[in-house]
Amino acid sequence: MKNSVVLLLVVLMFENLLAQKYQEILPPSTIKTVQLFNPQTNDQTPVIRLNGEYLILSFDDLDPGFKEYNYKIEHYNADWTPSGIFQSEFLDGYSSNYIRDYQNSFNTYQNYTNYSVQIPNRDAQIKLAGNYVVKVYTKDENRPLFTKRFALYEERKVNLGMQVERAIGSGYQNQRLSVIVSSPQVNLTETPDGATLFIMKNGNWNDHLIVSRPNFIKPSQLTYKDQSIIMEGNSEYLWFDTKNLDAPAMTTERSFRKDSIYHAVLRPDFQKWNLSYFDDQDVNGAFYIRNVNIANQTLSNSEADYTWVHFALDEFDDKQGTKELYVVGAFNNWQIAPEYQLHKTESNYWEASILLKQGYYNYQYAVLDTKTNQVSMSEINGSFWQTENTYQGLFYYRPWGVRYDVLMGFGEVNTR
């Protein structure tokens, strides 16, 4: 009897562990410029074809000297809980390995070492379409320095047709999506509750919708068309350009070097939520590492310098300390973290200084309501249905008798 109780407790603890959803682990202050980049498409959309594409994980260590960094790949379900399947089921090779490729910075004031690894690679060949997390650590894989998530989909098995339009009846700030999932090969009704549709905006895992039930069902087709499948349009991203640190770009007020490091002071921003929509071309929150003084831009990973970028917003009502203001974008994975928070200064501006690598960056202002713990991306610059966005649709299905979710289809649609 006693052994049975102990076994039951172990089973319950294991199930509870598996049920815990993925939590992003942010890098320490010495780790900068973390990218999971698709060189085939030249973008940072963290979704690639199984057996057809690969990603490059890259980051800089500002501490001097070489360190042995390791990485581990783990498999997850559609809801970002660990799948619990054996490594041999989703991977050929080693799920854990060390990062072999590194380069010391060259001709820069800020010294750093750039590390990179291809995922998948010859030592770690992923076999299953689905969700994955890569953990980077030094000694203990249970104490990673940071994590990044990505996904692989099966090509040609399921097709996703996506449309986006203004959401009628919800003001002028929202965009409504409809998705048709079709497949000539798979019976999509074999498992009635096996389908999950995940829609994210601009490659941002945190800005998403999960749709569990279609509106219309056929064995070879599922239609998701509901008035509730809406997302805020937000506004076009703000931008700055530090590719040339000797000459300030259009949004930079001045640039200079002090104490052997560059500084770029951006022109102060102002709130635009009460203005009409303004069409300013952006790259949907992404960033690209570049240095105009390098003929071969592939060398920017080790030859681009770092600069303190100084942000400023001319006014903000923090509601007596119950609201906090942050700068976010793909450069920090849209995360709300203390190093990206703006504070009011003696000049009555809200300011923040962030150490960033040379390049072209998109960013936006996020407001955290500390009472509700809700984050708004539109409180400062508004939300408009005309805003240019790219939506990614990920269709997961768990066939009869399978213990994990398969990413069977992927689609994209741009509002233009």
Secondary structure per residue as TSV (DSSP state, phi and psi in degrees):
chain	resnum	aa	ss	phi	psi
A	1	M	-	360.0	-45.0
A	2	K	H	-61.7	-43.3
A	3	N	H	-63.6	-35.8
A	4	S	H	-65.2	-40.6
A	5	V	H	-64.9	-43.5
A	6	V	H	-61.9	-43.5
A	7	L	H	-61.4	-41.9
A	8	L	H	-62.2	-43.0
A	9	L	H	-63.2	-40.7
A	10	V	H	-63.1	-43.1
A	11	V	H	-62.1	-44.4
A	12	L	H	-64.6	-40.5
A	13	M	H	-63.9	-40.0
A	14	F	H	-65.7	-42.9
A	15	E	H	-65.0	-38.3
A	16	N	H	-66.3	-37.8
A	17	L	H	-63.7	-42.8
A	18	L	H	-66.3	-29.7
A	19	A	H	-77.3	-12.6
A	20	Q	S	-70.7	126.5
A	21	K	-	-75.9	155.7
A	22	Y	-	-60.5	133.2
A	23	Q	-	-119.3	124.0
A	24	E	-	-61.2	134.0
A	25	I	-	-108.2	117.8
A	26	L	-	-82.5	147.1
A	27	P	-	-69.8	155.0
A	28	P	-	-68.4	171.1
A	29	S	T	-64.7	-20.8
A	30	T	T	-84.3	-10.9
A	31	I	E	-100.8	122.2
A	32	K	E	-128.2	162.0
A	33	T	E	54.4	56.3
A	34	V	E	-80.6	122.5
A	35	Q	E	-129.9	141.7
A	36	L	E	-122.1	97.5
A	37	F	E	-114.0	141.0
A	38	N	B	-100.3	102.0
A	39	P	T	-69.6	-19.3
A	40	Q	T	-72.0	-34.1
A	41	T	T	-109.8	-4.8
A	42	N	T	59.0	39.1
A	43	D	B	-143.4	178.5
A	44	Q	-	-110.8	23.2
A	45	T	-	-68.2	120.7
A	46	P	S	-84.0	34.8
A	47	V	E	-131.3	126.9
A	48	I	E	-134.3	165.3
A	49	R	E	-75.6	138.4
A	50	L	T	-69.2	133.6
A	51	N	T	59.1	35.2
A	52	G	T	-152.1	-28.1
A	53	E	-	-135.6	171.3
A	54	Y	-	-148.2	163.4
A	55	L	E	-115.2	156.0
A	56	I	E	-113.8	117.9
A	57	L	E	-90.8	124.0
A	58	S	E	-136.2	143.5
A	59	F	E	-159.0	161.1
A	60	D	E	-113.2	140.7
A	61	D	E	-110.2	117.8
A	62	L	-	-81.3	-12.3
A	63	D	S	-73.2	140.1
A	64	P	S	-70.2	149.6
A	65	G	S	94.2	154.4
A	66	F	-	-77.5	142.2
A	67	K	-	-128.3	149.0
A	68	E	-	-88.4	105.5
A	69	Y	-	-97.3	139.1
A	70	N	E	-115.9	159.3
A	71	Y	E	-134.7	154.3
A	72	K	E	-138.1	138.4
A	73	I	E	-107.2	130.4
A	74	E	E	-126.6	149.9
A	75	H	E	-100.1	138.8
A	76	Y	E	-131.7	160.3
A	77	N	-	-83.8	-179.1
A	78	A	T	-62.7	-33.0
A	79	D	T	-88.9	12.1
A	80	W	S	62.7	35.7
A	81	T	S	-101.7	148.4
A	82	P	B	-58.3	135.6
A	83	S	-	-74.1	-29.3
A	84	G	-	78.4	6.6
A	85	I	-	-80.1	163.2
A	86	F	-	-70.6	149.6
A	87	Q	H	-57.5	-38.3
A	88	S	H	-64.9	-17.1
A	89	E	H	-79.3	-30.4
A	90	F	H	-115.6	-5.2
A	91	L	E	-145.9	136.3
A	92	D	E	-102.8	122.3
A	93	G	E	115.4	-143.1
A	94	Y	-	-110.3	126.3
A	95	S	S	-74.2	-24.0
A	96	S	E	-120.1	139.0
A	97	N	E	-162.8	168.6
A	98	Y	E	-98.9	156.4
A	99	I	-	-86.4	116.8
A	100	R	-	-88.8	-31.1
A	101	D	E	-89.8	122.3
A	102	Y	E	-150.9	153.2
A	103	Q	E	-142.6	135.7
A	104	N	E	-78.9	145.7
A	105	S	-	-61.8	148.5
A	106	F	-	-129.7	128.9
A	107	N	S	61.5	39.3
A	108	T	-	-123.8	151.0
A	109	Y	S	-74.5	-38.4
A	110	Q	S	-89.5	115.1
A	111	N	-	-77.8	143.1
A	112	Y	-	-162.0	166.9
A	113	T	E	-121.1	126.4
A	114	N	E	-95.4	128.3
A	115	Y	E	-114.3	144.9
A	116	S	E	-151.3	152.2
A	117	V	E	-149.7	141.7
A	118	Q	E	-85.7	138.0
A	119	I	E	-133.7	123.7
A	120	P	S	-68.5	169.5
A	121	N	B	-143.3	-176.7
A	122	R	T	-67.2	-23.3
A	123	D	T	-89.6	-15.1
A	124	A	E	-142.7	93.3
A	125	Q	E	-102.9	113.0
A	126	I	E	-79.0	132.3
A	127	K	-	-102.7	-26.2
A	128	L	S	-110.8	141.5
A	129	A	-	-77.3	134.7
A	130	G	E	162.5	-164.9
A	131	N	E	-91.9	143.7
A	132	Y	E	-140.9	155.7
A	133	V	E	-128.7	133.9
A	134	V	E	-107.6	126.8
A	135	K	E	-107.2	134.9
A	136	V	E	-111.6	129.0
A	137	Y	E	-147.5	169.8
A	138	T	S	-101.2	-55.7
A	139	K	S	-121.4	-45.6
A	140	D	-	-108.9	114.6
A	141	E	T	-65.9	-18.3
A	142	N	T	-83.5	-3.2
A	143	R	S	-129.7	67.5
A	144	P	-	-68.4	150.9
A	145	L	S	-75.0	-37.9
A	146	F	E	-161.8	165.5
A	147	T	E	-133.9	154.8
A	148	K	E	-139.7	143.9
A	149	R	E	-111.4	151.8
A	150	F	E	-153.7	174.7
A	151	A	E	-146.4	151.3
A	152	L	E	-123.1	136.1
A	153	Y	E	-119.5	155.2
A	154	E	-	-84.7	122.3
A	155	E	T	-79.5	140.4
A	156	R	T	72.3	2.4
A	157	K	T	-85.4	-42.0
A	158	V	S	-135.1	134.8
A	159	N	E	-103.5	138.1
A	160	L	E	-114.6	118.4
A	161	G	E	-102.1	119.4
A	162	M	E	-119.0	141.4
A	163	Q	E	-132.3	149.4
A	164	V	E	-137.2	141.7
A	165	E	E	-153.3	171.3
A	166	R	E	-64.5	137.1
A	167	A	-	-81.6	106.3
A	168	I	T	-70.0	137.9
A	169	G	T	84.9	5.5
A	170	S	S	-124.6	32.2
A	171	G	T	81.9	-156.5
A	172	Y	T	-114.5	20.0
A	173	Q	S	-115.6	-8.4
A	174	N	E	-112.0	156.5
A	175	Q	E	-122.6	133.9
A	176	R	E	-106.4	139.5
A	177	L	E	-116.8	148.8
A	178	S	E	-134.5	141.9
A	179	V	E	-135.4	133.3
A	180	I	E	-114.8	119.9
A	181	V	E	-102.7	122.6
A	182	S	E	-134.8	151.3
A	183	S	-	-154.7	127.7
A	184	P	S	-81.3	-9.6
A	185	Q	S	-107.6	-29.6
A	186	V	-	-112.6	133.6
A	187	N	-	-79.8	102.9
A	188	L	T	-76.1	-3.6
A	189	T	T	-110.3	7.7
A	190	E	S	-59.0	-42.5
A	191	T	S	-114.3	104.5
A	192	P	T	-54.5	-39.3
A	193	D	T	-103.3	20.8
A	194	G	-	-87.4	-7.0
A	195	A	E	-98.7	139.5
A	196	T	E	-137.9	128.7
A	197	L	E	-107.9	122.2
A	198	F	E	-112.8	123.0
A	199	I	E	-119.4	123.4
A	200	M	E	-124.9	160.2
A	201	K	E	-109.9	128.2
A	202	N	T	56.2	35.6
A	203	G	T	69.6	16.5
A	204	N	E	-100.1	107.2
A	205	W	E	-58.4	-28.4
A	206	N	E	-78.6	-20.0
A	207	D	E	-104.9	90.6
A	208	H	E	-150.2	168.3
A	209	L	E	-127.5	145.0
A	210	I	E	-117.5	120.9
A	211	V	E	-113.5	116.1
A	212	S	-	-94.6	-22.0
A	213	R	S	-130.3	130.7
A	214	P	-	-76.6	161.6
A	215	N	S	-85.3	-32.3
A	216	F	E	-132.9	138.5
A	217	I	E	-127.0	130.0
A	218	K	E	-133.7	156.3
A	219	P	T	-54.3	-33.6
A	220	S	T	-108.8	5.9
A	221	Q	E	-153.9	134.5
A	222	L	E	-121.8	131.7
A	223	T	E	-114.6	123.3
A	224	Y	E	-109.9	101.0
A	225	K	E	-145.0	95.4
A	226	D	E	-141.6	147.6
A	227	Q	E	-65.3	-16.7
A	228	S	E	-87.2	-6.8
A	229	I	E	-85.8	72.6
A	230	I	E	-128.0	151.9
A	231	M	E	-137.9	150.0
A	232	E	E	-63.3	136.6
A	233	G	-	-71.9	-27.4
A	234	N	-	57.8	-158.3
A	235	S	-	-122.6	169.2
A	236	E	-	-64.9	146.3
A	237	Y	-	-67.7	148.8
A	238	L	E	-78.8	165.7
A	239	W	E	-149.9	158.8
A	240	F	E	-147.1	159.6
A	241	D	E	-133.6	115.6
A	242	T	-	-117.1	23.5
A	243	K	S	-60.4	-33.5
A	244	N	-	-118.5	105.5
A	245	L	T	-82.2	-7.5
A	246	D	T	-89.3	-15.1
A	247	A	S	-137.5	121.7
A	248	P	-	-67.2	139.9
A	249	A	-	-78.6	-178.3
A	250	M	T	-62.2	-36.7
A	251	T	T	-92.5	3.9
A	252	T	E	-102.9	128.0
A	253	E	E	-74.7	-44.6
A	254	R	E	-161.5	157.3
A	255	S	E	-134.3	146.0
A	256	F	E	-158.4	169.4
A	257	R	E	-117.3	132.8
A	258	K	E	-142.8	134.7
A	259	D	T	53.0	42.9
A	260	S	T	61.7	32.8
A	261	I	E	-149.9	148.2
A	262	Y	E	-80.1	153.7
A	263	H	E	-132.7	139.2
A	264	A	E	-126.8	114.3
A	265	V	E	-96.3	113.0
A	266	L	E	-78.9	152.5
A	267	R	-	-64.6	139.0
A	268	P	-	-58.9	137.4
A	269	D	B	-89.3	161.5
A	270	F	-	-136.6	157.8
A	271	Q	-	-69.2	140.0
A	272	K	-	-126.2	11.2
A	273	W	T	-62.2	-26.6
A	274	N	T	-96.7	9.9
A	275	L	S	-105.0	170.9
A	276	S	-	-74.4	163.6
A	277	Y	-	-60.6	135.5
A	278	F	-	-120.9	122.9
A	279	D	-	-89.5	100.3
A	280	D	-	-120.2	122.7
A	281	Q	-	-62.1	134.7
A	282	D	-	-138.9	-177.0
A	283	V	-	-119.4	31.8
A	284	N	T	54.8	43.9
A	285	G	T	90.8	-3.8
A	286	A	-	-78.6	174.8
A	287	F	E	-144.4	151.2
A	288	Y	E	-133.1	127.7
A	289	I	E	-81.6	121.2
A	290	R	-	-147.5	154.3
A	291	N	-	-143.9	114.6
A	292	V	T	-66.0	-17.6
A	293	N	T	-84.7	2.7
A	294	I	-	-108.7	126.8
A	295	A	S	-68.1	-39.3
A	296	N	S	-104.7	105.9
A	297	Q	G	-68.8	-13.7
A	298	T	G	-67.5	-14.5
A	299	L	G	-88.3	-0.2
A	300	S	H	-63.2	-27.3
A	301	N	H	-57.4	-31.0
A	302	S	H	-116.5	-6.6
A	303	E	H	-119.6	4.3
A	304	A	-	-89.4	139.8
A	305	D	-	-91.2	173.4
A	306	Y	E	-105.3	150.8
A	307	T	E	-143.4	145.3
A	308	W	E	-79.1	117.3
A	309	V	E	-98.3	123.7
A	310	H	E	-103.8	112.9
A	311	F	E	-95.8	151.1
A	312	A	E	-151.1	135.7
A	313	L	E	-120.1	133.9
A	314	D	S	-73.2	-27.0
A	315	E	-	-156.9	150.0
A	316	F	-	-164.4	131.1
A	317	D	-	-96.0	108.5
A	318	D	-	-87.0	9.9
A	319	K	T	50.3	52.7
A	320	Q	T	56.3	42.4
A	321	G	T	86.1	3.4
A	322	T	T	-89.6	-4.7
A	323	K	E	-128.4	140.5
A	324	E	E	-122.4	148.4
A	325	L	E	-115.5	133.3
A	326	Y	E	-135.0	155.5
A	327	V	E	-100.6	128.2
A	328	V	E	-137.7	162.8
A	329	G	S	172.8	-173.7
A	330	A	G	-63.2	-25.1
A	331	F	G	-62.4	-26.1
A	332	N	G	-124.3	21.5
A	333	N	T	59.7	30.9
A	334	W	T	54.8	29.7
A	335	Q	-	-89.2	142.1
A	336	I	-	-86.9	106.7
A	337	A	-	-140.4	150.8
A	338	P	G	-54.6	-36.8
A	339	E	G	-69.8	-10.6
A	340	Y	G	-109.0	10.3
A	341	Q	E	-85.0	141.2
A	342	L	E	-94.8	143.1
A	343	H	E	-127.5	151.3
A	344	K	E	-75.1	134.2
A	345	T	-	-110.2	177.8
A	346	E	T	-64.0	-22.9
A	347	S	T	-81.8	2.1
A	348	N	S	71.6	11.3
A	349	Y	-	-93.4	153.8
A	350	W	E	-94.9	121.6
A	351	E	E	-131.8	154.9
A	352	A	E	-151.2	146.2
A	353	S	E	-121.5	124.6
A	354	I	E	-127.7	131.9
A	355	L	E	-82.2	115.7
A	356	L	E	-134.4	151.6
A	357	K	E	-77.4	153.3
A	358	Q	S	-54.6	140.5
A	359	G	E	158.4	-162.2
A	360	Y	E	-112.3	128.1
A	361	Y	E	-129.3	141.1
A	362	N	E	-101.9	148.9
A	363	Y	E	-154.7	165.0
A	364	Q	E	-149.4	167.7
A	365	Y	E	-100.6	131.4
A	366	A	E	-113.9	141.2
A	367	V	E	-116.1	123.1
A	368	L	E	-100.0	122.6
A	369	D	E	-87.3	109.4
A	370	T	T	-70.9	-16.0
A	371	K	T	-77.5	-42.6
A	372	T	T	-102.0	-12.4
A	373	N	T	63.8	22.5
A	374	Q	E	-93.1	143.3
A	375	V	E	-111.6	130.6
A	376	S	E	-112.7	128.7
A	377	M	S	-96.1	1.8
A	378	S	S	-120.9	-2.9
A	379	E	T	-65.2	-31.5
A	380	I	T	-87.5	-51.1
A	381	N	T	-110.1	6.0
A	382	G	-	84.4	179.2
A	383	S	-	-140.4	133.4
A	384	F	-	-138.4	139.2
A	385	W	T	-68.8	-20.2
A	386	Q	T	-78.7	-10.4
A	387	T	-	-59.3	136.1
A	388	E	-	-77.8	118.7
A	389	N	-	-136.2	155.9
A	390	T	E	-114.3	126.1
A	391	Y	E	-107.1	137.5
A	392	Q	E	-110.7	131.3
A	393	G	E	-110.0	128.2
A	394	L	E	-119.9	121.4
A	395	F	E	-107.0	117.0
A	396	Y	E	-105.4	144.4
A	397	Y	E	-145.2	137.2
A	398	R	-	-111.9	99.6
A	399	P	-	-63.1	165.0
A	400	W	T	-59.1	127.1
A	401	G	T	85.5	-3.6
A	402	V	-	-92.5	142.0
A	403	R	S	-95.7	6.6
A	404	Y	S	-147.2	165.2
A	405	D	-	-90.3	134.0
A	406	V	E	-104.8	131.1
A	407	L	E	-84.0	94.8
A	408	M	E	-88.1	-19.1
A	409	G	E	-153.5	152.5
A	410	F	E	-142.9	138.0
A	411	G	E	-145.6	159.7
A	412	E	E	-135.0	150.8
A	413	V	E	-145.8	139.0
A	414	N	E	-107.1	141.7
A	415	T	-	-65.6	-13.9
A	416	R	-	-92.7	360.0
